[in-house]
Amino acid sequence: MDTPKIFESEYRFCEILWSCQPVTGTELVRLCREALGWKKSTTYTVIKRLSQRGVVQLENGVVTALVSREEAQRSEGQQLLDRVFGGSLPGFVAAFTSGKALTAQEAEEIRRLIDRYEEENHG
């Protein structure tokens, strides 16, 4: 199943939800007012929209995410990779690292990711 699209303002809302779920709608309204400056109606409109797309669920006054942060990040990353780099991960990495020095820690993290991929997919 494809992960539903989450737009930028919705993603900021989801960040709040992911950090404290399950959460009551009332508490989520308070959190969104504090963090995003939203009115109660805005929060409930976003809950309704995301609920219709299968991203969140509102049941008995409690809101939970149906799409995890990791699923959303993976989907957004793939869309960016496809749209901007024609699906080329090496093209993305080259563009991302050109003009920016990687720290030893960042380089090691990339090596670990590649090693894990190799282990999982080739042996």
ABEGO torsion letter per residue (X at the ends): XBBBBBBAAAAAAAAAAAAAOBBBAAAAAAAAAAAAGBBAAAAAAAAAAAAAAGABBBBGGBBBBABBAAAAAAAAAAAAAAAAAGGBAAAAAAAAABGBBBBAAAAAAAAAAAAAAAAAAAX
